[in-house]
Amino acid sequence: MTDTAAPAVSRSIVTEIPGPNSRALLERKAQAVPQGIPSQLPVFIAEAHDAIITDVDGNRFIDLGCGIGVTTVGHTNDAVVAAVREQVGKLTHSLFGTTPYEPYVRVAEYLQQHTPGDHHKKSFFVNSGSEAVENGVKIARKFTGRRAVAVVEHGYHGRTNLTMTMNYKPAPYATGMGPLASDVFHAPGSYPLQDGLNGAEAAERTQYYLEKHVGVEDLSCLVIEPIQGEGGFIVPADGYLPAMQEWCTANGVVMVADEVQSGICRTGKTFASEHFGWVPDMVLSAKGIAGGLPLAGVTARAEIMDSVHVGGIGGTFGGNPVACAAAVAVFEQIEAADLNGEAQRIERVLRPLLDELAEQHPEIIEVRGKGAMLAIEFIDPETGAPIPTAPISAAAGNDGVLVLTAGTDYNVLRFLPSLQITDDQIREAIEVIGRAIESVKSAA
């Protein structure tokens, strides 16, 4: 898909950050938009293509965030844009539950084909990752007749009442916004850097917690991100997820893969669960599924989905025909453009560069992740205290690279580049981040 030998647009900073036009818009934003919505990179974006975003002052940035993993196929992907333009001229909205349309069914068929496992699956669509999680939980409750929901530590699942309860840390997503949902339980998971457990040991610990603190007779589902996103791209120990699936199956618990951030070729597999030999009962997808348009899917074993009565699932905008057309364009590129191969290429280029940074900076305690979903965690080697990465992100932004932070302790830099990013753009971006690390250390 990406011609790494061809010249590509690079970053270019032509004003101070933020520039005058962005500053004017930031003032308007302050008057019209709640302060609860932040601006990590304090500029306003005018346009974007592939891995480059351009602000209203003409500054160009290499984007390592993709709208938090949404524009995986690249900003303004040509096939997505063409599909959207064609669909807008045909049908912009029709509630699928009243007058259905073919693109919705086509995306469901693609998910049936591409999600892990060869069993019979069915899908339906909502608007966001949070909605997908909410609906996955209610379907699991309906199927099992049980009330309790389990998640694991360091997970993130959304900002609705139920999903912010499911998040590991309340701040900032739920601070002062209670009462929260009931019957949500947080079990220890697998974080090899911190717990030192192998997959079997970590699974045994999780199972013990669920059996003793929840009770399997009341547990409807266990929801886990195969690679935890906001928690800092935590990769579980080998064997952990299949062991938990085996336990869930034996105990009648629906095991749910929250693939909102890790799915759709982000990790070098169409779904990250595949890296671990995990075939979940249910898969939740969003973010990259529609190339930038709002769409999220709930895919599960047919018997689980068909346990819901008519009218029990759906929604006005869920599976909008324009968003579905965009998703079809994304799925058509998975094999035709070898999207998984592109994610693997990115890892081959990016991981050694991050390893070099770790050799230069002992506070980078771990490089981890898979494909185009990589991260570095910062710990003070003398005190063991987490080192906040926001100053590094800010310094890199001022130098033309957008990189996101993450981690329960806000001490992780995460890399979510578009699969269209070139090798040269990756190298340039890491040079900038290296300078940002040095500048922050010098100022400390």
C-alpha positions as CSV (number, residue, x, y, z in Angstrom):
1,M,0.0,0.0,0.0
2,T,2.7,2.5,1.0
3,D,5.5,3.2,-1.4
4,T,8.3,3.8,1.1
5,A,10.7,4.8,-1.7
6,A,8.5,7.6,-3.0
7,P,9.0,11.2,-1.7
8,A,6.4,12.1,0.9
9,V,5.2,15.3,2.5
10,S,7.0,16.0,5.8
11,R,6.4,18.2,8.8
12,S,6.9,21.9,8.5
13,I,6.5,24.4,11.3
14,V,6.2,28.0,9.9
15,T,4.7,29.8,12.9
16,E,5.0,29.5,16.7
17,I,2.7,26.9,18.1
18,P,-0.1,27.8,18.3
19,G,-0.1,30.2,15.4
20,P,-2.2,33.3,15.2
21,N,-5.2,31.7,13.5
22,S,-5.2,28.8,15.9
23,R,-5.0,31.3,18.9
24,A,-8.0,33.1,17.6
25,L,-10.0,29.9,17.2
26,L,-8.8,28.8,20.7
27,E,-10.4,32.0,22.1
28,R,-13.6,31.2,20.3
29,K,-13.5,27.6,21.6
30,A,-13.1,28.9,25.1
31,Q,-16.4,30.9,24.8
32,A,-18.4,28.2,23.0
33,V,-17.1,24.8,24.1
34,P,-17.0,23.4,27.6
35,Q,-13.5,23.5,29.2
36,G,-13.8,19.7,29.9
37,I,-12.8,19.1,26.3
38,P,-9.0,19.6,26.2
39,S,-6.6,20.4,23.3
40,Q,-3.6,18.2,23.6
41,L,-2.0,19.9,20.6
42,P,-3.3,23.5,20.8
43,V,-3.8,24.0,17.1
44,F,-6.8,23.8,14.8
45,I,-6.6,21.3,11.9
46,A,-7.7,22.5,8.5
47,E,-6.9,19.4,6.4
48,A,-5.1,16.1,6.5
49,H,-4.0,13.3,4.3
50,D,-2.3,10.0,5.0
51,A,-0.1,10.6,8.0
52,I,0.2,14.5,7.7
53,I,-2.2,17.0,9.4
54,T,-2.1,20.7,8.5
55,D,-3.3,23.4,10.8
56,V,-5.0,26.7,9.9
57,D,-1.7,28.5,10.0
58,G,-0.1,26.2,7.5
59,N,2.0,24.2,10.0
60,R,2.3,20.5,9.0
61,F,2.6,17.7,11.6
62,I,3.4,14.1,11.4
63,D,0.4,12.4,13.0
64,L,1.2,9.5,15.3
65,G,-2.2,9.5,16.9
66,C,-4.7,9.0,14.1
67,G,-7.5,10.6,16.1
68,I,-6.7,7.9,18.8
69,G,-6.5,5.1,16.3
70,V,-9.4,6.0,14.0
71,T,-7.8,6.9,10.7
72,T,-5.8,3.7,10.5
73,V,-6.1,3.6,6.7
74,G,-4.9,7.2,6.5
75,H,-6.5,10.6,6.7
76,T,-8.9,11.2,3.7
77,N,-8.2,7.7,2.4
78,D,-9.0,7.9,-1.3
79,A,-11.2,4.8,-1.3
80,V,-13.1,5.9,1.8
81,V,-13.7,9.4,0.3
82,A,-15.0,7.9,-2.9
83,A,-17.3,5.5,-1.2
84,V,-18.7,8.3,1.0
85,R,-19.3,10.6,-1.9
86,E,-21.1,8.0,-3.8
87,Q,-23.3,6.9,-0.8
88,V,-24.2,10.5,0.1
89,G,-25.7,10.9,-3.3
90,K,-27.8,7.8,-2.8
91,L,-29.0,7.5,0.8
92,T,-27.8,9.5,3.8
93,H,-30.1,8.0,6.4
94,S,-32.7,5.3,6.9
95,L,-33.2,3.6,10.2
96,F,-32.1,0.0,9.5
97,G,-34.8,-1.3,11.8
98,T,-37.5,0.2,9.7
99,T,-36.2,0.2,6.1
100,P,-32.9,-1.7,5.8
101,Y,-30.1,-1.2,3.2
102,E,-27.4,-3.4,1.8
103,P,-24.2,-1.7,3.1
104,Y,-25.2,-2.5,6.7
105,V,-25.5,-6.2,5.8
106,R,-22.2,-6.1,3.9
107,V,-20.3,-4.8,6.9
108,A,-21.8,-7.5,9.0
109,E,-20.7,-10.1,6.5
110,Y,-17.2,-8.7,6.6
111,L,-17.1,-9.0,10.4
112,Q,-18.4,-12.5,10.2
113,Q,-15.5,-13.3,7.9
114,H,-12.7,-11.4,9.7
115,T,-13.4,-11.7,13.4
116,P,-11.6,-14.7,15.1
117,G,-13.1,-18.1,14.8
118,D,-15.1,-20.0,12.1
119,H,-18.3,-20.3,14.1
120,H,-21.6,-18.7,13.0
121,K,-21.6,-15.0,14.0
122,K,-23.9,-12.1,13.7
123,S,-23.4,-8.3,14.0
124,F,-25.2,-5.1,14.5
125,F,-24.0,-1.5,14.6
126,V,-24.0,1.5,16.9
127,N,-22.1,4.8,16.8
128,S,-19.2,4.6,19.2
129,G,-17.0,2.3,21.2
130,S,-18.8,3.1,24.4
131,E,-22.1,2.2,22.8
132,A,-20.6,-1.1,21.6
133,V,-19.5,-2.0,25.1
134,E,-22.9,-1.0,26.6
135,N,-24.7,-3.2,24.1
136,G,-22.3,-6.0,24.5
137,V,-22.9,-6.1,28.2
138,K,-26.7,-6.0,27.9
139,I,-26.7,-8.8,25.3
140,A,-24.5,-10.9,27.6
141,R,-26.8,-10.3,30.5
142,K,-29.8,-11.2,28.4
143,F,-28.1,-14.4,27.1
144,T,-26.9,-15.6,30.5
145,G,-29.7,-14.3,32.7
146,R,-26.9,-13.0,35.1
147,R,-26.2,-9.5,36.4
148,A,-22.5,-9.1,37.1
149,V,-19.9,-7.6,34.7
150,A,-16.2,-8.2,35.2
151,V,-13.3,-6.2,33.7
152,V,-9.6,-6.3,34.5
153,E,-7.3,-3.7,36.0
154,H,-5.8,-0.9,33.7
155,G,-8.7,-1.3,31.2
156,Y,-10.6,1.5,29.5
157,H,-14.0,1.1,28.0
158,G,-15.6,4.5,27.5
159,R,-17.3,7.6,29.0
160,T,-21.0,6.5,29.5
161,N,-22.3,5.7,32.9
162,L,-21.7,2.0,32.6
163,T,-18.4,2.2,30.7
164,M,-16.8,4.8,33.0
165,T,-17.7,2.4,35.8
166,M,-15.9,-0.3,33.9
167,N,-12.7,1.9,33.5
168,Y,-9.9,1.0,35.9
169,K,-9.3,4.6,37.0
170,P,-12.1,7.1,37.5
171,A,-10.1,10.2,36.9
172,P,-10.8,12.1,34.7
173,Y,-13.6,10.1,33.1
174,A,-15.9,9.8,36.1
175,T,-14.7,12.3,38.7
176,G,-17.7,13.8,40.5
177,M,-20.1,12.2,38.1
178,G,-21.6,9.4,40.2
179,P,-23.5,7.5,41.2
180,L,-21.9,4.9,39.0
181,A,-23.4,1.7,37.6
182,S,-23.7,-1.3,39.9
183,D,-22.5,-4.9,39.6
184,V,-19.2,-4.0,37.9
185,F,-16.2,-5.8,39.3
186,H,-12.5,-5.1,38.6
187,A,-10.3,-8.2,38.7
188,P,-6.5,-8.3,38.4
189,G,-5.3,-9.0,34.8
190,S,-2.0,-9.6,33.2
191,Y,0.7,-6.8,33.2
192,P,4.0,-8.7,32.9
193,L,6.2,-5.7,33.6
194,Q,4.5,-5.1,37.0
195,D,3.3,-8.5,38.1
196,G,6.0,-10.8,36.7
197,L,3.5,-13.6,36.2
198,N,3.3,-15.9,33.2
199,G,0.0,-16.4,31.4
200,A,-1.2,-19.4,33.5
201,E,-0.3,-17.7,36.8
202,A,-2.0,-14.5,35.9
203,A,-5.1,-16.4,34.7
204,E,-5.3,-18.4,37.9
205,R,-5.2,-15.1,39.9
206,T,-8.0,-13.6,37.8
207,Q,-10.1,-16.7,38.1
208,Y,-9.6,-16.8,41.9
209,Y,-10.8,-13.2,42.2
210,L,-13.9,-13.8,40.0
211,E,-14.8,-17.0,41.9
212,K,-14.4,-15.5,45.3
213,H,-15.3,-11.9,44.9
214,V,-18.1,-12.1,42.3
215,G,-19.3,-15.7,42.0
216,V,-19.5,-17.4,38.6
217,E,-23.2,-18.1,39.1
218,D,-23.8,-14.3,38.9
219,L,-21.3,-13.4,36.3
220,S,-22.6,-12.6,32.8
221,C,-19.4,-11.5,31.0
222,L,-15.8,-10.7,31.3
223,V,-14.7,-7.8,29.1
224,I,-11.0,-7.5,28.2
225,E,-9.0,-5.5,25.7
226,P,-6.5,-7.9,24.1
227,I,-4.0,-5.1,24.2
228,Q,-5.0,-2.4,26.7
229,G,-5.2,1.0,25.1
230,E,-5.5,3.9,27.6
231,G,-3.8,1.7,30.2
232,G,-0.6,2.0,28.2
233,F,-0.7,-0.7,25.4
234,I,-0.2,-3.4,27.9
235,V,0.3,-6.8,26.2
236,P,-0.8,-9.8,28.4
237,A,1.5,-12.7,29.0
238,D,1.2,-15.6,26.5
239,G,-1.5,-18.0,27.3
240,Y,-3.5,-15.6,29.6
241,L,-6.4,-14.9,27.2
242,P,-7.0,-18.5,26.0
243,A,-6.9,-19.7,29.6
244,M,-9.5,-17.1,30.6
245,Q,-11.6,-18.1,27.6
246,E,-11.5,-21.7,28.6
247,W,-12.5,-20.8,32.1
248,C,-15.4,-18.6,30.8
249,T,-16.7,-21.3,28.5
250,A,-16.6,-23.8,31.3
251,N,-18.6,-21.5,33.6
252,G,-21.1,-20.1,31.1
253,V,-19.6,-16.7,31.1
254,V,-19.5,-14.6,27.9
255,M,-15.9,-13.5,27.2
256,V,-15.8,-10.2,25.3
257,A,-12.9,-8.8,23.3
258,D,-12.9,-5.0,23.5
259,E,-11.1,-4.4,20.2
260,V,-12.2,-0.8,19.8
261,Q,-8.6,0.5,19.7
262,S,-6.7,-2.7,18.8
263,G,-8.9,-4.0,16.0
264,I,-9.0,-3.4,12.2
265,C,-5.4,-4.2,11.3
266,R,-3.9,-2.0,13.9
267,T,-1.5,-4.7,15.3
268,G,-0.6,-6.6,12.2
269,K,-3.6,-8.9,12.6
270,T,-7.1,-7.9,11.6
271,F,-8.0,-8.3,15.3
272,A,-5.4,-8.3,18.0
273,S,-7.0,-11.3,19.6
274,E,-5.4,-13.4,16.9
275,H,-1.9,-12.8,18.2
276,F,-2.8,-14.7,21.3
277,G,-4.7,-17.6,19.9
278,W,-7.9,-16.2,21.5
279,V,-11.3,-16.8,19.9
280,P,-13.7,-14.6,21.9
281,D,-17.4,-15.1,22.3
282,M,-18.0,-11.5,21.3
283,V,-15.9,-8.9,19.6
284,L,-16.4,-5.1,19.9
285,S,-15.1,-2.9,17.1
286,A,-15.1,0.8,16.4
287,K,-12.4,3.5,15.7
288,G,-10.7,2.3,12.6
289,I,-13.6,0.3,11.2
290,A,-15.0,3.2,9.0
291,G,-11.9,5.2,8.1
292,G,-12.9,8.3,10.2
293,L,-16.7,8.1,10.2
294,P,-18.6,7.2,13.3
295,L,-19.4,3.5,13.4
296,A,-19.0,0.7,15.9
297,G,-19.9,-3.0,15.7
298,V,-21.0,-5.7,18.1
299,T,-20.2,-9.2,16.8
300,A,-21.0,-12.4,18.7
301,R,-21.8,-16.1,18.4
302,A,-25.2,-16.3,16.6
303,E,-26.9,-18.0,19.6
304,I,-25.8,-15.1,21.8
305,M,-27.1,-12.4,19.4
306,D,-30.3,-14.3,18.7
307,S,-31.2,-14.5,22.4
308,V,-32.3,-10.8,22.3
309,H,-36.0,-10.2,21.6
310,V,-37.1,-8.1,18.6
311,G,-36.6,-4.4,19.3
312,G,-34.1,-5.1,22.1
313,I,-31.2,-3.7,20.2
314,G,-30.8,-1.0,17.6
315,G,-30.8,2.8,17.5
316,T,-31.6,5.7,15.2
317,F,-28.1,6.4,13.8
318,G,-26.5,3.0,14.4
319,G,-25.1,1.7,11.2
320,N,-25.7,4.8,9.2
321,P,-25.5,4.0,5.5
322,V,-22.7,6.5,4.8
323,A,-20.6,5.2,7.7
324,C,-21.3,1.6,6.5
325,A,-20.2,2.5,3.0
326,A,-17.0,3.8,4.4
327,A,-16.5,0.6,6.4
328,V,-17.0,-1.5,3.3
329,A,-14.2,0.6,1.6
330,V,-11.9,-0.2,4.6
331,F,-12.6,-3.9,4.6
332,E,-12.0,-4.0,0.8
333,Q,-8.5,-2.7,1.4
334,I,-7.6,-5.2,4.1
335,E,-6.4,-7.8,1.6
336,A,-6.2,-5.7,-1.6
337,A,-3.8,-3.3,0.1
338,D,-2.3,-5.7,2.6
339,L,-3.1,-3.6,5.6
340,N,-1.8,-6.1,8.1
341,G,1.5,-6.2,6.1
342,E,1.7,-2.4,6.4
343,A,1.2,-2.6,10.2
344,Q,4.0,-5.2,10.4
345,R,6.2,-3.0,8.2
346,I,5.7,-0.1,10.7
347,E,6.7,-2.3,13.6
348,R,9.8,-3.4,11.7
349,V,10.9,0.2,11.3
350,L,9.5,1.8,14.5
351,R,10.4,-0.8,17.2
352,P,14.2,-0.7,16.6
353,L,14.1,3.1,16.8
354,L,12.2,2.9,20.1
355,D,14.7,0.3,21.3
356,E,17.5,2.8,20.5
357,L,15.7,5.5,22.5
358,A,15.4,3.1,25.4
359,E,19.2,2.4,25.2
360,Q,19.9,6.1,25.3
361,H,17.4,6.9,28.1
362,P,17.3,4.4,31.0
363,E,14.0,5.9,32.2
364,I,12.4,4.2,29.3
365,I,11.7,0.9,31.1
366,E,9.9,-1.0,28.4
367,V,9.1,-0.9,24.7
368,R,6.0,-2.9,24.0
369,G,3.1,-3.5,21.7
370,K,2.4,-5.1,18.3
371,G,2.3,-3.7,14.7
372,A,1.3,-0.1,14.5
373,M,0.3,-0.1,18.2
374,L,3.5,0.4,20.1
375,A,4.4,2.2,23.4
376,I,7.3,3.2,25.7
377,E,6.8,3.5,29.4
378,F,8.9,5.9,31.6
379,I,10.0,5.1,35.1
380,D,12.6,7.0,37.2
381,P,15.4,4.4,37.5
382,E,16.4,5.8,40.9
383,T,13.1,6.2,42.7
384,G,10.8,3.9,40.7
385,A,8.3,6.7,40.3
386,P,6.4,7.1,37.0
387,I,7.6,10.0,34.8
388,P,4.8,12.0,33.2
389,T,5.0,12.0,29.5
390,A,2.8,15.1,28.8
391,P,5.8,17.4,28.6
392,I,7.5,15.2,26.1
393,S,4.3,15.1,24.0
394,A,4.0,18.9,24.2
395,A,7.7,19.5,23.1
396,A,7.2,17.1,20.2
397,G,4.1,18.9,19.1
398,N,5.9,22.2,19.1
399,D,8.4,20.5,16.7
400,G,5.9,19.1,14.3
401,V,5.0,15.6,15.7
402,L,1.7,14.7,17.3
403,V,2.2,11.8,19.8
404,L,-0.3,10.7,22.4
405,T,0.2,9.9,26.0
406,A,-1.4,7.0,27.9
407,G,-1.0,4.8,31.0
408,T,-2.7,4.5,34.3
409,D,0.1,6.7,35.8
410,Y,0.2,9.0,32.7
411,N,3.8,7.8,32.0
412,V,3.5,6.2,28.6
413,L,3.9,7.5,25.0
414,R,1.8,5.6,22.6
415,F,2.3,5.3,18.9
416,L,-0.8,4.9,16.7
417,P,0.4,6.0,13.2
418,S,-1.6,5.6,10.0
419,L,-0.7,2.6,8.0
420,Q,0.1,5.1,5.2
421,I,3.0,6.6,7.1
422,T,6.3,6.2,5.3
423,D,9.5,4.8,6.7
424,D,11.1,8.2,6.4
425,Q,8.3,9.9,8.2
426,I,8.7,7.4,11.1
427,R,12.4,8.1,11.3
428,E,11.8,11.8,11.3
429,A,9.1,11.6,13.9
430,I,11.4,9.6,16.3
431,E,14.2,12.0,15.8
432,V,11.8,14.8,17.0
433,I,10.7,12.7,19.9
434,G,14.3,12.0,20.9
435,R,15.0,15.7,20.9
436,A,11.8,16.3,23.0
437,I,13.0,13.8,25.6
438,E,16.3,15.5,25.8
439,S,14.8,18.9,26.1
440,V,12.5,17.8,28.9
441,K,15.3,16.1,30.8
442,S,17.5,19.2,30.4
443,A,14.8,21.4,31.8
444,A,14.1,19.2,34.8
